[in-house]
Amino acid sequence: MKEAVRIQQEDFSQDEEVAALKGSSKRMGGIGTFIGCARDFSEGREVEQISFEAYGSMALSEMQKLRADAIEKFSLLDARIVHRIGTVQGGDNIVFIAAGAEHRVAALEACRWIIDELKQRVPIWKKEVTPQGDAWVVPHP
Amino acid sequence: MINVLFFGPVAERIGNNQVTVAYRPGIRMQDVRDELAAQYPQAFEIVCFAAANGEHVRDMSFPLADNSEVAFMAKFSGG
């Protein structure tokens, strides 16, 4: 089985990830998922590609800590986080998060919390490739 | 020797993804930052985070050991 936390170039399968999550416990009554995708338009410009760079070892370790923190904070039964790096096209998947809990509220809240924390804690940067040139993205506060 | 890593927008402004700084007993994160910020002021304008050996460092008085791996990083934009 694939690791619950991964950084990879290739796309992921939501079905495989959810099946792996469900396989970890039959007490799971709710699963919240989030998929972040590449938009082909940003800040008034067309975006042809998005390129991701990570501080790989630290990003993986921060994502593992984030999963453990979420499991503890929301009493989850399991959670999975997958982030792609390299170059993606408009519409492609970027990040997948799944949180499984006994009840829906914890699953949904954990999923939202994980993506918000990931953006604050995990050293990954994106560069948008546009017809006007390339630009590193400056995050919104 | 202290190995300093740069990524993404910071690496682009520096024109390199790695430099070394000579180790001396008692050297702290702030000392490394000050030395490099003087050399690469444009890059350090966008530095928001620091890490030592893959862990976030918020207290810049953090003491560094010889052969430490340090990173100075711009605000993250993953997800």
Backbone of each chain as ProteinMPNN parsed JSONL, in Angstrom:
{"seq_chain_A": "MKEAVRIQQEDFSQDEEVAALKGSSKRMGGIGTFIGCARDFSEGREVEQISFEAYGSMALSEMQKLRADAIEKFSLLDARIVHRIGTVQGGDNIVFIAAGAEHRVAALEACRWIIDELKQRVPIWKKEVTPQGDAWVVPHP", "coords_chain_A": {"N_chain_A": [[0.841, -1.199, 0.0], [0.413, 2.3, -0.674], [2.231, 4.988, 0.914], [0.74, 7.009, 3.513], [1.289, 9.691, 3.507], [2.615, 11.651, 1.033], [4.951, 13.028, -1.391], [4.998, 13.681, -4.723], [5.706, 13.377, -8.261], [3.931, 12.317, -10.121], [0.408, 12.006, -11.011], [-2.356, 11.472, -8.73], [-4.696, 8.956, -7.566], [-7.885, 9.55, -6.609], [-9.795, 7.646, -5.915], [-8.216, 5.423, -5.197], [-6.88, 6.458, -2.981], [-8.979, 7.04, -1.189], [-9.986, 4.484, -0.865], [-7.839, 3.285, 0.429], [-7.826, 4.746, 2.77], [-10.354, 4.075, 3.863], [-9.901, 1.417, 4.258], [-8.442, 1.336, 6.546], [-9.994, 1.385, 8.83], [-13.101, 0.154, 10.089], [-14.758, 1.609, 11.577], [-15.209, 4.022, 10.583], [-17.27, 6.689, 9.907], [-17.522, 8.937, 8.44], [-16.002, 10.671, 5.751], [-13.957, 13.251, 4.811], [-12.89, 15.034, 1.959], [-10.434, 16.844, 0.072], [-9.492, 18.339, -2.925], [-6.965, 20.071, -4.464], [-6.65, 21.998, -7.352], [-5.086, 22.941, -10.485], [-5.518, 26.163, -11.631], [-6.372, 27.763, -14.733], [-6.231, 30.433, -14.966], [-5.264, 33.363, -13.404], [-5.069, 36.155, -11.246], [-5.854, 37.879, -13.294], [-4.516, 36.935, -15.519], [-3.786, 34.581, -18.118], [-2.884, 31.25, -17.34], [-0.482, 29.024, -18.234], [0.991, 26.839, -17.307], [1.803, 25.376, -14.116], [4.468, 25.355, -11.919], [5.949, 23.441, -9.415], [8.054, 23.629, -6.59], [9.842, 22.045, -3.981], [11.182, 21.945, -0.637], [12.24, 19.136, -0.21], [12.775, 17.04, 1.86], [12.11, 18.359, 4.235], [9.53, 19.227, 3.68], [8.141, 16.823, 3.441], [8.454, 15.795, 6.018], [7.14, 17.791, 7.498], [4.551, 17.502, 6.497], [3.977, 14.952, 7.435], [3.977, 15.443, 10.18], [1.857, 17.19, 10.26], [-0.291, 15.533, 9.534], [-0.283, 13.797, 11.747], [-0.815, 15.65, 13.777], [-3.385, 16.483, 13.022], [-4.826, 14.11, 13.274], [-4.721, 13.766, 16.012], [-5.859, 16.192, 16.978], [-8.489, 16.219, 15.929], [-9.449, 13.757, 16.569], [-9.262, 11.754, 14.587], [-9.697, 8.774, 12.624], [-8.056, 8.094, 10.588], [-5.852, 9.662, 8.153], [-4.904, 11.151, 5.043], [-2.419, 12.626, 2.959], [-1.419, 13.988, -0.039], [0.875, 15.525, -2.151], [1.633, 17.047, -5.2], [4.644, 17.675, -7.077], [6.815, 19.403, -9.434], [5.847, 20.036, -12.84], [2.612, 21.1, -13.673], [-0.432, 21.145, -15.625], [-3.149, 23.414, -16.523], [-6.116, 22.589, -14.822], [-5.156, 20.188, -13.884], [-4.575, 17.902, -11.121], [-3.348, 18.944, -7.906], [-3.067, 18.751, -5.064], [-4.065, 16.383, -2.59], [-6.255, 15.657, 0.024], [-7.459, 13.682, 2.633], [-9.657, 12.97, 5.263], [-10.644, 10.824, 7.752], [-13.228, 9.982, 9.989], [-15.207, 9.083, 12.911], [-17.551, 10.476, 12.756], [-19.204, 12.96, 10.659], [-18.659, 15.739, 11.095], [-16.134, 16.078, 12.323], [-14.531, 14.977, 10.329], [-14.922, 16.711, 8.133], [-14.165, 19.211, 9.197], [-11.528, 18.701, 9.882], [-10.354, 18.268, 7.416], [-10.5, 20.789, 6.178], [-8.914, 22.186, 7.998], [-6.446, 20.926, 7.676], [-5.647, 21.607, 5.008], [-5.471, 24.37, 5.228], [-3.444, 24.642, 7.159], [-1.361, 23.322, 5.879], [-0.706, 25.115, 3.871], [0.493, 27.087, 5.371], [2.626, 25.856, 6.693], [4.162, 24.041, 5.185], [7.02, 23.659, 3.249], [6.728, 24.471, 0.207], [6.737, 25.811, -3.031], [5.138, 27.707, -5.626], [5.266, 28.378, -9.109], [3.898, 30.358, -11.591], [3.44, 29.87, -15.011], [3.073, 31.992, -17.603], [1.772, 33.569, -20.622], [2.96, 36.03, -20.552], [5.268, 35.652, -19.19], [7.197, 34.054, -16.501], [6.225, 33.716, -13.074], [6.787, 33.694, -9.609], [4.459, 32.739, -7.137], [2.895, 34.958, -4.949], [1.666, 34.473, -1.837], [-1.743, 34.943, -0.688], [-2.622, 36.841, 2.211]], "CA_chain_A": [[0.0, 0.0, 0.0], [1.194, 3.54, -0.724], [2.317, 5.722, 2.183], [-0.383, 7.931, 3.735], [1.767, 11.05, 3.215], [3.582, 11.534, -0.075], [5.211, 14.106, -2.343], [5.299, 12.916, -5.931], [5.478, 14.083, -9.528], [2.802, 11.766, -10.868], [-0.941, 12.262, -10.519], [-2.849, 10.5, -7.747], [-6.062, 8.5, -7.796], [-8.742, 9.794, -5.444], [-10.43, 6.372, -5.538], [-7.237, 4.59, -4.47], [-6.588, 7.066, -1.672], [-10.147, 6.856, -0.309], [-10.055, 3.048, -0.539], [-6.798, 3.015, 1.431], [-8.286, 5.35, 4.028], [-11.449, 3.25, 4.389], [-9.338, 0.127, 4.641], [-7.74, 1.408, 7.83], [-10.914, 1.208, 9.959], [-14.532, 0.025, 9.769], [-15.513, 2.515, 12.458], [-15.266, 5.316, 9.908], [-18.622, 7.026, 9.47], [-17.473, 10.1, 7.557], [-14.698, 10.98, 5.126], [-13.901, 14.545, 4.123], [-11.755, 15.094, 1.026], [-10.174, 18.103, -0.621], [-8.531, 18.28, -4.03], [-6.55, 21.366, -5.015], [-6.385, 21.847, -8.795], [-4.396, 24.06, -11.135], [-6.395, 27.05, -12.405], [-5.697, 28.252, -15.939], [-6.381, 31.883, -14.974], [-4.945, 33.861, -12.062], [-4.698, 37.574, -11.18], [-6.106, 38.516, -14.58], [-3.645, 36.421, -16.59], [-3.88, 33.153, -18.44], [-1.774, 30.465, -16.797], [-0.283, 27.846, -19.091], [1.482, 25.738, -16.475], [2.273, 25.749, -12.774], [5.626, 24.541, -11.574], [6.103, 23.371, -7.962], [9.348, 23.24, -6.039], [9.73, 21.784, -2.541], [12.323, 21.515, 0.192], [11.631, 17.815, -0.16], [12.816, 16.302, 3.122], [11.375, 19.103, 5.264], [8.115, 19.249, 3.304], [7.564, 15.518, 3.787], [8.379, 15.673, 7.47], [6.08, 18.694, 7.976], [3.256, 16.89, 6.15], [3.761, 13.825, 8.364], [3.595, 16.028, 11.467], [0.522, 17.766, 10.064], [-1.239, 14.415, 9.594], [-0.346, 13.342, 13.144], [-1.499, 16.704, 14.551], [-4.816, 16.465, 12.669], [-5.411, 12.892, 13.86], [-4.887, 14.008, 17.445], [-6.755, 17.331, 17.236], [-9.877, 15.938, 15.547], [-9.724, 12.337, 16.879], [-9.501, 11.055, 13.324], [-9.287, 7.367, 12.548], [-6.926, 8.071, 9.653], [-5.801, 10.817, 7.246], [-3.914, 10.996, 3.974], [-2.06, 13.896, 2.302], [-0.531, 13.773, -1.192], [1.126, 16.786, -2.872], [2.475, 16.878, -6.397], [5.642, 18.685, -7.428], [7.086, 19.396, -10.872], [5.022, 20.936, -13.648], [1.255, 20.644, -13.968], [-1.178, 21.969, -16.577], [-4.458, 23.864, -16.043], [-7.068, 21.504, -14.609], [-4.522, 19.021, -13.249], [-4.586, 17.821, -9.656], [-2.134, 19.384, -7.202], [-2.972, 18.224, -3.704], [-5.206, 15.58, -2.139], [-6.333, 15.478, 1.478], [-8.635, 12.941, 3.084], [-9.716, 12.792, 6.716], [-11.704, 9.87, 8.107], [-13.567, 10.034, 11.414], [-16.449, 8.355, 13.204], [-18.686, 11.314, 12.362], [-18.898, 13.863, 9.545], [-18.169, 17.078, 11.455], [-14.672, 16.013, 12.522], [-13.893, 14.698, 9.032], [-14.958, 17.917, 7.3], [-13.368, 20.272, 9.822], [-10.106, 18.32, 9.807], [-9.924, 18.44, 6.032], [-10.314, 22.237, 6.014], [-7.779, 22.582, 8.841], [-5.195, 20.396, 7.099], [-5.21, 22.368, 3.832], [-5.06, 25.704, 5.69], [-2.146, 24.504, 7.84], [-0.36, 22.941, 4.865], [-0.265, 26.34, 3.177], [1.317, 27.875, 6.296], [3.734, 25.122, 7.327], [4.909, 23.094, 4.351], [7.859, 24.433, 2.317], [6.517, 24.219, -1.224], [6.509, 27.091, -3.721], [4.647, 27.514, -6.997], [5.565, 29.402, -10.107], [2.945, 30.304, -12.7], [4.005, 30.128, -16.328], [2.04, 32.689, -18.365], [2.312, 34.099, -21.89], [3.758, 37.239, -20.255], [6.481, 35.259, -18.466], [7.017, 33.23, -15.303], [6.219, 34.494, -11.826], [6.523, 32.972, -8.356], [3.198, 33.202, -6.558], [2.956, 35.558, -3.612], [0.413, 34.017, -1.234], [-2.657, 35.892, -0.042], [-2.489, 36.753, 3.669]], "C_chain_A": [[0.883, 1.259, 0.0], [1.176, 4.22, 0.65], [1.154, 6.717, 2.281], [-0.002, 9.379, 3.439], [2.835, 10.946, 2.138], [3.745, 12.871, -0.796], [5.652, 13.395, -3.609], [5.044, 13.76, -7.172], [4.189, 13.611, -10.195], [1.465, 12.118, -10.222], [-1.303, 11.183, -9.496], [-4.261, 10.09, -8.14], [-6.863, 8.719, -6.519], [-9.37, 8.485, -4.97], [-9.47, 5.491, -4.735], [-6.969, 5.137, -3.079], [-7.753, 6.845, -0.706], [-10.269, 5.382, 0.082], [-9.024, 2.7, 0.538], [-7.213, 3.569, 2.79], [-9.369, 4.474, 4.672], [-10.94, 1.917, 4.899], [-8.699, 0.136, 6.015], [-8.675, 1.194, 9.015], [-12.355, 1.067, 9.472], [-15.404, 0.842, 10.715], [-15.751, 3.86, 11.793], [-16.688, 5.582, 9.418], [-18.643, 8.218, 8.534], [-16.075, 10.318, 7.028], [-14.833, 12.336, 4.443], [-12.703, 14.541, 3.194], [-11.638, 16.493, 0.433], [-9.196, 17.816, -1.749], [-8.235, 19.709, -4.459], [-6.139, 21.136, -6.46], [-5.7, 23.093, -9.332], [-5.406, 24.877, -11.939], [-5.646, 27.549, -13.633], [-5.795, 29.771, -16.054], [-6.125, 32.371, -13.556], [-4.52, 35.32, -12.153], [-4.806, 38.231, -12.559], [-5.242, 38.021, -15.734], [-3.96, 34.96, -16.862], [-2.665, 32.455, -17.856], [-1.644, 29.192, -17.622], [0.107, 26.622, -18.269], [1.771, 26.285, -15.083], [3.388, 24.776, -12.414], [5.826, 24.604, -10.053], [7.501, 22.937, -7.586], [9.191, 23.061, -4.534], [11.106, 21.626, -1.917], [11.901, 20.109, 0.63], [11.609, 17.15, 1.204], [12.019, 17.02, 4.205], [9.875, 19.101, 4.962], [7.451, 17.927, 3.698], [7.419, 15.391, 5.299], [7.311, 16.598, 8.055], [4.692, 18.124, 7.668], [2.949, 15.705, 7.066], [3.334, 14.332, 9.734], [2.168, 16.569, 11.4], [-0.547, 16.673, 10.153], [-1.405, 13.954, 11.046], [-1.092, 14.366, 14.003], [-3.008, 16.669, 14.293], [-5.501, 15.25, 13.298], [-5.671, 13.121, 15.352], [-5.955, 15.072, 17.718], [-8.225, 16.99, 16.99], [-10.289, 14.496, 15.856], [-10.066, 11.554, 15.611], [-9.103, 9.593, 13.456], [-8.106, 7.224, 11.591], [-6.976, 9.342, 8.805], [-4.713, 10.564, 6.214], [-3.67, 12.364, 3.325], [-1.087, 13.575, 1.174], [-0.373, 15.114, -1.912], [2.02, 16.493, -4.065], [3.509, 17.994, -6.485], [5.956, 18.53, -8.918], [6.1, 20.305, -11.572], [3.657, 20.319, -13.927], [0.59, 21.646, -14.928], [-2.498, 22.414, -15.93], [-5.413, 22.682, -15.947], [-6.469, 20.284, -13.922], [-4.665, 19.081, -11.728], [-3.266, 18.311, -9.085], [-1.999, 18.676, -5.855], [-4.241, 17.456, -3.362], [-5.125, 15.427, -0.635], [-7.589, 14.669, 1.772], [-8.524, 12.752, 4.584], [-10.897, 11.89, 7.018], [-11.936, 9.868, 9.602], [-14.838, 9.219, 11.651], [-17.656, 9.139, 12.699], [-18.249, 12.419, 11.399], [-18.241, 15.175, 9.956], [-16.649, 17.069, 11.6], [-13.966, 15.815, 11.19], [-13.817, 15.965, 8.182], [-14.079, 19.027, 7.889], [-11.877, 19.966, 9.722], [-9.56, 18.575, 8.411], [-9.615, 19.915, 5.753], [-9.065, 22.7, 6.784], [-6.464, 22.133, 8.204], [-4.745, 21.244, 5.905], [-4.771, 23.774, 4.255], [-3.677, 25.65, 6.349], [-1.038, 24.172, 6.842], [0.195, 24.191, 4.18], [0.65, 27.188, 4.056], [2.631, 27.198, 6.658], [4.641, 24.365, 6.386], [5.695, 23.848, 3.269], [7.771, 23.951, 0.868], [6.19, 25.572, -1.848], [6.016, 26.813, -5.137], [4.969, 28.715, -7.869], [4.574, 29.251, -11.243], [3.658, 30.684, -13.991], [2.892, 30.727, -17.186], [2.635, 33.183, -19.682], [3.176, 35.341, -21.672], [5.058, 36.911, -19.51], [6.145, 34.452, -17.219], [7.004, 34.121, -14.065], [5.95, 33.577, -10.641], [5.289, 33.583, -7.717], [3.445, 33.763, -5.162], [1.628, 35.237, -2.93], [-0.421, 35.16, -0.675], [-2.5, 35.755, 1.464], [-3.599, 35.875, 4.268]], "O_chain_A": [[1.959, 1.274, 0.598], [0.243, 4.052, 1.435], [0.651, 7.202, 1.267], [-0.87, 10.203, 3.152], [3.833, 10.244, 2.303], [2.848, 13.713, -0.819], [6.583, 12.589, -3.576], [4.276, 14.721, -7.145], [3.446, 14.412, -10.763], [1.4, 12.48, -9.047], [-0.657, 10.138, -9.406], [-4.932, 10.761, -8.924], [-6.555, 8.142, -5.476], [-9.467, 8.239, -3.768], [-9.852, 4.892, -3.729], [-6.844, 4.381, -2.116], [-7.542, 6.503, 0.458], [-10.614, 5.064, 1.22], [-9.304, 1.916, 1.445], [-6.983, 2.945, 3.826], [-9.31, 4.17, 5.863], [-11.478, 1.356, 5.853], [-8.441, -0.92, 6.592], [-8.211, 0.854, 10.104], [-12.779, 1.771, 8.557], [-16.632, 0.774, 10.66], [-16.408, 4.734, 12.357], [-17.242, 4.817, 8.629], [-19.662, 8.49, 7.898], [-15.089, 10.173, 7.751], [-15.711, 12.54, 3.605], [-11.619, 14.102, 3.578], [-12.623, 17.221, 0.313], [-8.192, 17.132, -1.552], [-9.149, 20.469, -4.781], [-5.385, 20.213, -6.766], [-5.732, 24.156, -8.713], [-6.073, 24.344, -12.826], [-4.431, 27.739, -13.589], [-5.484, 30.339, -17.101], [-6.707, 31.847, -12.607], [-3.721, 35.691, -13.012], [-3.957, 39.037, -12.941], [-5.238, 38.622, -16.809], [-4.344, 34.208, -15.967], [-1.557, 32.992, -17.873], [-2.572, 28.388, -17.698], [-0.382, 25.517, -18.504], [1.958, 27.487, -14.894], [3.269, 23.561, -12.578], [5.868, 25.69, -9.475], [8.064, 22.011, -8.171], [8.488, 23.836, -3.884], [12.065, 21.228, -2.577], [11.295, 19.921, 1.685], [10.548, 16.734, 1.67], [11.332, 16.38, 5.001], [9.052, 18.989, 5.871], [6.338, 17.915, 4.222], [6.39, 14.936, 5.797], [6.641, 16.224, 9.018], [3.771, 18.247, 8.476], [1.794, 15.481, 7.43], [2.458, 13.755, 10.378], [1.383, 16.429, 12.338], [-1.589, 16.871, 10.777], [-2.524, 13.747, 11.515], [-1.902, 13.997, 14.852], [-3.808, 16.805, 15.218], [-6.622, 15.352, 13.796], [-6.708, 12.72, 15.882], [-6.832, 14.891, 18.563], [-9.102, 17.414, 17.744], [-11.366, 14.061, 15.446], [-11.034, 10.793, 15.576], [-8.278, 9.23, 14.295], [-7.261, 6.345, 11.761], [-8.004, 10.016, 8.742], [-3.736, 9.862, 6.473], [-4.598, 13.157, 3.164], [-0.047, 12.959, 1.405], [-1.364, 15.765, -2.244], [3.024, 15.79, -3.957], [3.276, 19.113, -6.027], [5.428, 17.637, -9.581], [5.574, 21.24, -10.969], [3.555, 19.171, -14.36], [0.987, 22.807, -15.027], [-2.913, 21.857, -14.913], [-5.511, 21.874, -16.87], [-7.208, 19.432, -13.428], [-4.847, 20.146, -11.138], [-2.206, 18.127, -9.683], [-0.965, 18.085, -5.546], [-5.341, 17.82, -3.781], [-4.072, 15.109, -0.084], [-8.655, 14.943, 1.222], [-7.463, 12.421, 5.113], [-12.02, 12.159, 6.591], [-10.997, 9.769, 10.392], [-15.461, 8.729, 10.708], [-18.654, 8.559, 12.271], [-17.07, 12.767, 11.335], [-17.364, 15.674, 9.252], [-15.961, 17.941, 11.068], [-12.919, 16.416, 10.945], [-12.782, 16.26, 7.586], [-13.343, 19.697, 7.165], [-11.064, 20.864, 9.504], [-8.433, 19.042, 8.251], [-8.586, 20.239, 5.161], [-8.272, 23.498, 6.284], [-5.485, 22.879, 8.197], [-3.562, 21.568, 5.805], [-3.809, 24.313, 3.707], [-2.841, 26.523, 6.115], [0.079, 24.678, 6.948], [1.397, 24.308, 3.942], [1.49, 27.927, 3.543], [3.633, 27.869, 6.903], [5.782, 24.069, 6.74], [5.113, 24.584, 2.473], [8.585, 23.166, 0.383], [5.46, 26.375, -1.268], [6.408, 25.832, -5.768], [4.947, 29.87, -7.442], [4.416, 28.164, -11.8], [4.379, 31.681, -14.056], [1.892, 30.066, -17.466], [3.855, 33.213, -19.843], [4.022, 35.667, -22.505], [5.856, 37.807, -19.234], [4.979, 34.198, -16.917], [7.683, 35.147, -14.015], [5.01, 32.783, -10.658], [5.098, 34.798, -7.75], [4.099, 33.146, -4.322], [0.575, 35.678, -3.392], [0.1, 36.191, -0.251], [-2.264, 34.65, 1.952], [-3.648, 35.686, 5.483]]}, "seq_chain_B": "MINVLFFGPVAERIGNNQVTVAYRPGIRMQDVRDELAAQYPQAFEIVCFAAANGEHVRDMSFPLADNSEVAFMAKFSGG", "coords_chain_B": {"N_chain_B": [[31.601, 23.763, 8.543], [28.701, 25.393, 7.302], [25.885, 24.485, 5.637], [23.894, 26.118, 3.403], [20.656, 26.283, 2.168], [18.595, 27.247, -0.607], [15.415, 27.94, -2.046], [12.988, 28.019, -4.727], [11.553, 31.221, -5.114], [13.514, 32.609, -3.625], [15.917, 31.308, -4.234], [15.989, 31.922, -6.921], [16.427, 34.689, -6.894], [18.914, 34.765, -5.722], [20.402, 33.335, -7.469], [21.38, 30.862, -7.198], [21.158, 27.658, -5.58], [22.34, 26.897, -3.274], [24.701, 27.686, -0.765], [27.76, 27.96, 1.133], [28.645, 28.635, 4.508], [31.221, 29.598, 6.649], [31.862, 27.679, 9.542], [31.88, 28.66, 12.951], [32.653, 28.395, 16.41], [29.846, 28.918, 18.479], [28.313, 30.221, 16.635], [25.243, 31.569, 15.456], [21.857, 31.325, 14.217], [21.005, 33.894, 13.451], [23.423, 35.145, 12.878], [24.277, 33.869, 10.55], [22.217, 34.557, 8.877], [22.501, 37.372, 8.833], [25.014, 37.638, 7.631], [24.563, 36.561, 5.062], [22.411, 38.1, 4.178], [23.571, 40.535, 3.835], [25.107, 40.068, 1.627], [23.229, 39.274, -0.263], [20.938, 41.179, -0.572], [18.515, 41.653, -1.992], [17.35, 39.132, -2.246], [16.92, 38.458, 0.415], [14.958, 40.212, 1.125], [12.557, 38.943, 0.725], [12.563, 36.803, 2.394], [10.946, 34.834, 4.748], [10.884, 32.696, 6.468], [12.896, 30.462, 8.451], [14.957, 27.551, 8.649], [16.525, 24.825, 10.376], [18.339, 21.973, 9.846], [16.063, 20.79, 8.711], [13.93, 21.557, 10.341], [11.564, 23.98, 11.423], [12.773, 27.16, 12.474], [12.263, 29.577, 14.786], [13.28, 31.228, 16.672], [15.836, 33.305, 16.35], [18.186, 33.278, 17.685], [19.029, 30.773, 17.789], [21.416, 28.252, 18.261], [23.946, 27.023, 16.075], [25.277, 23.914, 14.948], [28.39, 22.513, 13.763], [28.414, 21.547, 10.322], [25.685, 21.854, 9.987], [22.504, 21.98, 8.313], [20.961, 24.586, 6.803], [18.133, 26.624, 5.988], [16.806, 29.426, 4.253], [13.79, 30.854, 3.647], [11.141, 31.859, 1.387], [7.722, 33.004, 1.776], [5.416, 30.331, 1.879], [3.782, 28.634, -0.864], [2.356, 26.399, -1.53], [-0.146, 23.806, -2.153]], "CA_chain_B": [[30.916, 24.42, 7.435], [27.23, 25.373, 7.365], [25.335, 24.375, 4.302], [22.661, 26.915, 3.361], [19.853, 25.945, 0.987], [17.585, 28.208, -1.054], [14.427, 27.323, -2.93], [11.974, 28.837, -5.393], [11.821, 32.636, -5.392], [14.762, 33.066, -2.997], [17.001, 30.753, -5.055], [16.024, 32.663, -8.193], [17.054, 36.009, -6.661], [20.332, 34.583, -5.391], [21.057, 32.76, -8.648], [22.017, 29.622, -6.739], [20.301, 27.042, -4.562], [23.132, 26.432, -2.141], [25.995, 28.322, -0.479], [28.266, 27.524, 2.434], [29.142, 29.669, 5.416], [32.218, 28.98, 7.54], [31.412, 27.449, 10.925], [32.733, 29.072, 14.067], [31.948, 28.065, 17.65], [28.925, 29.947, 18.974], [27.559, 30.874, 15.543], [23.796, 31.432, 15.599], [21.085, 31.501, 12.984], [20.986, 35.313, 13.08], [24.726, 35.488, 12.298], [24.285, 33.378, 9.165], [21.272, 35.4, 8.134], [23.086, 38.709, 8.646], [26.114, 37.541, 6.658], [24.035, 36.339, 3.711], [21.534, 39.222, 3.806], [24.447, 41.622, 3.371], [25.559, 39.701, 0.273], [22.086, 39.088, -1.176], [19.827, 41.922, 0.049], [17.24, 41.497, -2.731], [16.774, 37.822, -1.93], [16.484, 38.409, 1.811], [13.729, 41.007, 1.265], [11.365, 38.082, 0.691], [12.721, 35.675, 3.321], [9.989, 34.878, 5.864], [11.052, 31.546, 7.362], [14.213, 29.832, 8.512], [14.935, 26.165, 9.155], [17.812, 24.188, 10.613], [18.22, 20.515, 9.768], [14.705, 20.391, 8.329], [12.93, 21.97, 11.334], [11.362, 25.432, 11.503], [13.462, 27.871, 13.555], [11.638, 30.902, 14.938], [14.169, 32.012, 17.536], [17.043, 33.457, 15.538], [19.391, 33.059, 18.5], [19.254, 29.319, 17.735], [22.827, 27.96, 17.992], [24.148, 26.043, 14.993], [26.425, 23.004, 15.064], [29.123, 22.348, 12.504], [27.733, 20.691, 9.337], [24.227, 22.05, 9.98], [21.845, 22.36, 7.049], [20.101, 25.72, 7.105], [17.4, 27.144, 4.818], [16.079, 30.697, 4.394], [12.71, 30.565, 2.7], [10.045, 32.81, 1.164], [6.406, 32.501, 2.192], [5.086, 29.124, 1.114], [2.635, 28.786, -1.772], [1.883, 25.086, -1.971], [-1.56, 23.516, -2.02]], "C_chain_B": [[29.394, 24.33, 7.641], [26.705, 25.447, 5.939], [24.002, 25.119, 4.262], [21.932, 26.649, 2.047], [18.847, 27.062, 0.685], [16.664, 27.512, -2.049], [13.59, 28.4, -3.614], [12.404, 30.274, -5.597], [13.121, 33.146, -4.776], [15.954, 32.571, -3.819], [17.146, 31.532, -6.359], [16.728, 34.013, -8.006], [18.542, 35.883, -6.346], [21.11, 34.071, -6.607], [21.764, 31.459, -8.305], [21.081, 28.985, -5.722], [21.085, 26.549, -3.345], [24.386, 27.29, -1.989], [26.494, 27.741, 0.847], [28.765, 28.74, 3.206], [30.099, 28.974, 6.376], [31.637, 28.837, 8.946], [32.403, 28.085, 11.893], [31.961, 28.78, 15.354], [31.077, 29.233, 18.098], [28.105, 30.611, 17.889], [26.064, 30.56, 15.686], [23.114, 31.704, 14.263], [21.136, 32.965, 12.511], [22.308, 35.728, 12.416], [24.789, 35.075, 10.828], [23.37, 34.242, 8.307], [21.89, 36.769, 7.835], [24.177, 38.683, 7.565], [25.57, 37.414, 5.227], [23.145, 37.492, 3.243], [22.364, 40.405, 3.305], [24.919, 41.34, 1.94], [24.423, 39.685, -0.742], [20.862, 39.848, -0.652], [18.491, 41.731, -0.66], [16.554, 40.186, -2.399], [16.204, 37.828, -0.521], [15.303, 39.323, 2.096], [12.497, 40.106, 1.358], [11.502, 36.863, 1.611], [11.787, 35.852, 4.515], [10.254, 33.801, 6.901], [12.49, 31.058, 7.311], [14.046, 28.42, 9.064], [16.363, 25.713, 9.384], [17.586, 22.687, 10.661], [16.767, 20.068, 9.586], [13.615, 20.755, 9.317], [12.804, 23.485, 11.315], [12.148, 26.008, 12.683], [12.849, 29.268, 13.635], [12.497, 31.822, 15.79], [15.523, 32.103, 16.833], [18.329, 33.407, 16.373], [19.746, 31.573, 18.555], [20.724, 29.024, 17.394], [22.984, 26.852, 16.949], [25.394, 25.196, 15.267], [27.153, 22.975, 13.719], [28.372, 21.337, 11.63], [26.205, 20.789, 9.388], [23.755, 22.356, 8.565], [20.812, 23.423, 7.397], [19.357, 26.116, 5.835], [16.76, 28.475, 5.184], [15.043, 30.727, 3.268], [11.69, 31.703, 2.587], [8.754, 32.18, 1.674], [6.008, 31.343, 1.286], [3.853, 29.373, 0.226], [2.195, 27.44, -2.341], [0.377, 24.964, -1.812], [-2.373, 23.982, -3.184]], "O_chain_B": [[28.879, 23.309, 8.098], [27.039, 26.343, 5.163], [23.082, 24.782, 5.008], [22.504, 26.772, 0.964], [18.328, 27.723, 1.585], [17.078, 26.619, -2.789], [13.499, 29.533, -3.143], [13.461, 30.544, -6.166], [13.767, 34.025, -5.346], [16.892, 33.327, -4.072], [18.253, 31.773, -6.842], [17.523, 34.429, -8.849], [19.332, 36.774, -6.659], [22.303, 34.332, -6.756], [22.644, 31.01, -9.039], [20.298, 29.68, -5.073], [20.535, 25.859, -2.487], [25.058, 27.587, -2.976], [25.737, 27.11, 1.584], [29.236, 29.724, 2.634], [29.81, 27.88, 6.859], [31.005, 29.755, 9.468], [33.614, 28.047, 11.675], [30.736, 28.906, 15.379], [31.511, 30.385, 18.097], [27.281, 31.478, 18.183], [25.68, 29.433, 15.997], [23.711, 32.234, 13.325], [21.291, 33.234, 11.319], [22.317, 36.557, 11.506], [25.282, 35.816, 9.978], [23.698, 34.606, 7.177], [21.807, 37.26, 6.709], [24.257, 39.568, 6.712], [26.052, 38.073, 4.306], [23.125, 37.825, 2.058], [21.914, 41.178, 2.458], [25.106, 42.261, 1.146], [24.606, 40.027, -1.911], [19.852, 39.227, -0.32], [17.449, 41.654, -0.01], [15.33, 40.128, -2.283], [15.133, 37.272, -0.28], [14.7, 39.243, 3.167], [11.508, 40.466, 1.997], [10.64, 35.985, 1.601], [11.823, 36.872, 5.203], [9.902, 33.956, 8.07], [13.196, 31.205, 6.313], [13.128, 28.134, 9.832], [17.289, 26.144, 8.696], [16.751, 22.193, 11.419], [16.307, 19.112, 10.209], [12.478, 20.311, 9.16], [13.803, 24.196, 11.204], [12.183, 25.414, 13.761], [12.908, 30.041, 12.679], [12.447, 33.043, 15.648], [16.256, 31.119, 16.732], [19.429, 33.485, 15.827], [20.654, 31.17, 19.282], [21.227, 29.484, 16.369], [22.24, 25.871, 16.951], [26.414, 25.691, 15.747], [26.606, 23.359, 12.686], [27.77, 20.391, 12.138], [25.511, 19.904, 8.887], [24.488, 22.905, 7.743], [19.902, 23.182, 8.19], [19.882, 25.965, 4.732], [16.235, 28.639, 6.286], [15.386, 30.637, 2.089], [11.415, 32.411, 3.556], [8.7, 30.985, 1.965], [6.236, 31.377, 0.077], [3.005, 30.211, 0.534], [1.726, 27.35, -3.475], [-0.292, 25.906, -1.387], [-3.59, 23.798, -3.2]]}, "name": "protein", "num_of_chains": 2, "seq": "MKEAVRIQQEDFSQDEEVAALKGSSKRMGGIGTFIGCARDFSEGREVEQISFEAYGSMALSEMQKLRADAIEKFSLLDARIVHRIGTVQGGDNIVFIAAGAEHRVAALEACRWIIDELKQRVPIWKKEVTPQGDAWVVPHPMINVLFFGPVAERIGNNQVTVAYRPGIRMQDVRDELAAQYPQAFEIVCFAAANGEHVRDMSFPLADNSEVAFMAKFSGG"}
